[in-house]
Amino acid sequence: MESLIKDITNQTTTLVRSLRLGYEGDAGLQTTIYIDLLMEAPLPKSNLEELSNLITIAHNALANRDYLFAADIFEYEISPRVLANLSQSTGSKQ
């Protein structure tokens, strides 16, 4: 689990950097990698709807070429929620 937390943290940084610099092609690739990592995360069903809505907002921002807003959604909304859930899961298993 700690490895997944580290991977998501690192991928968030890489994705956000690509978005903020306007590297469209790389941002697309980094988004795919990021979503794949999120799919590995054992998240409670109660949070999946909220995360799905946030991912939809980020997707719409990307479609509108609003890369800064998408970066903010990934960095300040999605990642903190996912990482908090993973940290709680890790803490409860110890």
Stockholm file with secondary structure:
# STOCKHOLM 1.0

chainA/1-94         MESLIKDITNQTTTLVRSLRLGYEGDAGLQTTIYIDLLMEAPLPKSNLEELSNLITIAHNALANRDYLFAADIFEYEISPRVLANLSQSTGSKQ
#=GR chainA/1-94 SS CHHHHHHHHHHHHHHHHHHHHTCHHHHHHHHHHHHHHHHHSCCCHHHHHHHHHHHHHHHHHHHTTCHHHHHHIIIIIIHHHHHHHHHHHHHHHC
#=GC SS_cons        CHHHHHHHHHHHHHHHHHHHHTCHHHHHHHHHHHHHHHHHSCCCHHHHHHHHHHHHHHHHHHHTTCHHHHHHIIIIIIHHHHHHHHHHHHHHHC
//
